[in-house]
Amino acid sequence: MLIFAYLLPWITGTIWLVWLESFSAQRLQVNLPRALGYGFFLGYFLCSTAIWLLYTMFGQLSATMVSGLLLLLSVLGFFLSWRKHHHGQLTISGKATDIKGWDRWLALLLLTLIIIHLAAAAYDAYSRPLLPWDAWTTWTYRAKIWFLSQELSPFVSTDAWLNTTNPGVYTIPAHNYPAIVSLMQLWPVMLHGQWNDALAIFPGLLAGVALVLALYGQGRSLGWPPLLLIAGVYLLISIPLLDTHLALPGYADLWLGGFAGLGFIALLQWSQSRDRTQLLIGLLFLGLGIFVKREGSLWLMMGLLFVTVQVLSWKLLLAMTASMALAILSGYSLVDLPWLGQIGYADSTFYLSRLGTITLRPQDVSSAIITNLFSNSNWNLLYFYLCASLLLVLLRGKQGAKCPMMSFILLLTAVITTVFFLSAEGEWVKDSTAFGRLLLQVLPALIFVLQLNWQALFRQPATAQADEKR
């Protein structure tokens, strides 16, 4: 039953990703690794939504009803995909690319190291007790309460809890965090029938496998050489901070890395291939990230800005920037949008939708950031590689790929500057907690940018049509 619990959402999400991929105007084949990687996160989101929806409708937690709904969705998605295939518009290829010569031995070495990393993380995830702080105070704690009570009991502030006599109401400091990750952890134990910390958080390790597949698949869709794809996967899986979150799963940052990180990769892929399906998937995943963690709103806004930069001319962008500056100076820069809430700037405060507000409190944390990126061991040599490759791309004037990559990096730098240099959040940089976890949420996209840089420097420009040949 546990294998069924872990795989059913994955299968459901993959089938629907295959269906989405079938609408691409530039490819006749669905990249199976990419569909599996993105499908995992979409499937677990659908599973969590199904748990909440069925509980809202029938007032009970039922693994049977959730399984039935996921199976129904899988059948429906398979039927829609089959119709595409039946009309000759869709084929699925999982054929491995042939590697010859010394590249083969180096690829085998890297694959072995990747498997070792994942196997060691799997052993730790299953054998160690629940250790991550936010897991046993928030994410997994809520899932355990819900399982033991067989109700999706509400969590409120301490004051509200002290003033209620309802025994089914609970309190935690982070009572207003989104519920999706806790529901993801609730799903396996619902089918298992008994609470087990390791079984509840184990999908977090599977999320690492999905990240590997998605990163490999997106590079493959651009026709990159196999060794570059495998090297990027190894670089991702060998990052110490990511390894820690895989070996000690339970945090939400790894899940947001799947939605925000893979969402940005899809947008970067779209910037190269102009495949509108990837644009849709990228925005969809960034939008779903809002329901995973509050920082998802921040990444969605950054994604929308990235798309805006790519589709508008420089003259129009400059005009929009000047208009925004004028609006801030005149005090008319705060808007209230449906579903998103207040967005803008007023009275020395940035209003960032569901993320909350950031009050200006400038502080110099440059030395702490440099230490986090280049001195601490959380990232290996990732940011040395990234800075060197960006500098080489600029010096060699690779205009074709430079604009999307530089746009992404500049927007990410603007986010970091706003959050940590201009607000009280800068205090979190000094103890290497929130800063590292924030960057972990976009780590897959940073690896993809590094691969884009390498491709721009040392290979011929890739085309989306190359995917059709595999």
Steps between C-alpha positions, in 0.01 A plus 500: 500500500786738569635461147149567375477808725826645376449422131131574442529882525819483293327304225200734501712811470722349229201406287367853515844642420511273196166642396622857546816426303290374209389857425851617418524633146874434478526133597336175404647305793454533872822496697432225754760601763361853500141376524594274792685781680232763464223243533616399847442846644177555309374159613570558867333839478194334347508234772512760778220696336293180472544429873384849591216507247355162598527584869318828438226319310453190718654596835740205525851396403468203267798348321257297288318805368825687432644196317182470297508865399868480401434185298208676329723796417767264369254322274363830371848637434605178329191511277571860398866416431399188306275710280800716414705189428217346301497800268875478448582811700680342795762234562694440818868424482719393788792383288836566661748700295809307391828621650832392352867510587630656818171682543335165573737416786473847649120483471497159671715640782264795548193272488658278765564800723142620449364162604729495805375844606136397465552161669677657797227763532232229480667303780518808723145610419358160595720411799545828687237653729316815400756776555429816293361773724217626280401141424420396854368841604289574191482288186515144635343597832183613325490183290531287814222689677275459199571128473448427870181705519379392153401862444660793326496688828557877476814664637465852640709759681586453865256771611215345302584154639498630859159654445331193354343201673499284187730198559540455126688828455881507525773761499855524370720807446476463120126440506443698178738297281339338194373146557612330177831358628333359812236337280775349285647343813159385616432300182740201544397435861134518405552193284742338747246527781754578775699811568869480409723806474735347243217390271335842522808698398641249249332673201750780565777269385299403192477872426878497460473221243236702317727807494773289341265371230355843426839669469627225270186507289497877450859503382427207270212691343749765388728244337787533747778236499435209740813564707393858569158373613646242738759747631222747581305230682807405703570863585143536625492181706843563653414841647540447879195706597279303261648173627409603853139565405487162322654305786294685762175570311210683655558862405284672240796664322580188300140482380503867406824427314290265289234756423697825487833353388349286224261781409796729432673226300192472280504877446871491416437215257221703343739794462720276282241299305196732514291192574179645644424175678809554716388857567165365620662229715745749648231746603278215623772364729590846630132559571467170687803597706283760677315214671822330614666783690453873530819567303318357200335841447843657474614252236177537302549875480860448393386253234246746363769768486733258320237429235427873467869573440516231232196608300522880515743727319766688693331832427173380646679349801676831567168683473338258746793535742478879485123480558550276805761738642262794445217306667716429806608862528142625464357245745278316249677166487278272711234290328253246638465208260235225516632177659849645539425784739707816534809537281720805482677755717370757746620665822846337491340155472492249215171310479562156351164327481487178705864544597400785729685827530864605506566824685810687389781463749825531303800312637833383366509122488736473204775327698252246639367426150850460358582263784183299436558471127875463471642394836248270667483142379127504422549550126837343418644717219167570328513880522863512391398305188195717444685832531784382276264372230291819503814710467622291206162525328508878537859530377440279198178680410275196457193710440266215406489347845629788711178697539284230668782385727599849604135598548449208736815572701428875521142439614621249760757754618222760530295259711793427731579871529141591587450220751835501679668838439194724535302327777529346843526158333870572464546366852433150364806518273741511789406156636478339153141380540231676296746627240623155402152352500373783278769428241431127530154573360654616169807273501386285202461816292850619598645169379304539177639852452851362548432239231359770270819697550714199415293429191529862387877500549612165366224352284291598201167663591243232579159487344177360623471288185790289622263335741304357211800291398515309829 
